Structure formats: C-alpha cells, structure tokens
Amino acid sequence: MRAVSRIGAIRGLAPVLGILLAGAALAAPDAAMQERLAPCVACHGTGTSETEGVPSLGGQQADYVVTQLFQFREKQREAPPMNDVAAGFSDDDLRAYADAVATLPAPAWSGPAADPALVARAQALVSKHQCNSCHGADLGGRDAIPRIRAQREEYLARALTAYKSNARPGYDPAMNEVAQGLSEAEIKDLAAYVARL
C-alpha cells in the first residue's frame, strides 16, 4: 500500500506513470529489444555491473525502472549520459525498456562474507530506519521501490550521500528524510552490508 501512495505523491508524474505502470506482464526480451538493450548492457552489464559507479540493473523492479527513465527523459533527475539516452524515448519505449531490464538476472555477491561486526551494525541500521518496510524483507524491492540487495557498494554509498545532501531528489521524499539521520560511517556500513547480500 505504501508503494501506491509513493507513486501518487509524484508531482506532475501521476497521469503519465499511471499509463506506464499499467504495462503488460514481464516477458523475456525479444531479439529486437535485446539489440536495443545492448548499449544498456555495455555499461550496466547483463544483470551485474562491472563498472564502478554504474548500478546493476538485474532483477530491478520494472515499475521503478520506468519511473527512473521517465525522470531522466524529463530531466527531473540529472545523471549523464542517462538524460541523453532517454531523451528520445516515447512512453511505450520507457515501458518496453523497463520490462526488458526487469528480466535481466539479479546480481549476487560473490566476494567474501561481510565482517560479523559490520553485519551487526548494518542490521541495526536496517531495523532502525525500517529499510525492509519499503524495499522488502530481503531488500529485493517491490512495485516502484528498487531492489538494493547486492547493488554495487560505491553506488549505494553515493546514492545515500546524495539523498542526505538533497542532491538526488527522489520522486518521494522518504529517502531524503531517512538519509538525514545517517552519518558517513553509517552510510559506509549500510552500503557495504547491502552490497554483500
């Protein structure tokens, strides 16, 4: 229910997002869409990003992706080169790309396990800030709320820092509000822990 209220809170986006989010059920991308996704995969990987600072898109919620692409297209979120990439997208393109991205395999941590002290600190922060209430019990996302589980560590830290400074506006102020109470050390702990899930 909270995800629905978040979408409703998007100023100026509600009419367009209502149409976009009503898209068809997810299906594997066809050959034409795989070709269109080639530039995305070049930077973001085939589910897991190998490029520092570039988020992994695999397993991402289609409704979240369509919202982000819309914000890039409308320059409500500045993130070169994504603004240029999305500039020529129609509403149907936004939905098609979002649905295709959602079929990419979810990223998974393959490095060493997190230090138990880090895990304890980060789990306390997840509980305190109720990350699971929006991002899901496993932080895999739902509806228009992103998957953050196994996301790139430096990307998570940068996003949280940008929410804290209000440099990254969300389509809902929830993340900006949550991040205000985080110290740099807590941001580092959360990013390291979530990336290793």
Secondary structure, 3 states (H helix, E strand, C coil): CHHHHHHHCCCCCHHHHHHHCCCCCCCCCCHHHHHHHHHHHHHHCCCCCCCCCCCCCCCCCHHHHHHHHHHHHCCCCCCCCHHHHHCCCCHHHHHHHHHHHCCCCCCCCCCCCCCHHHHHHHHHHHHHCCHHHHHCCCCCCECCECCCCCCCHHHHHHHHHHHHHCCCCCCCCHHHHHHHCCCHHHHHHHHHHHHCC
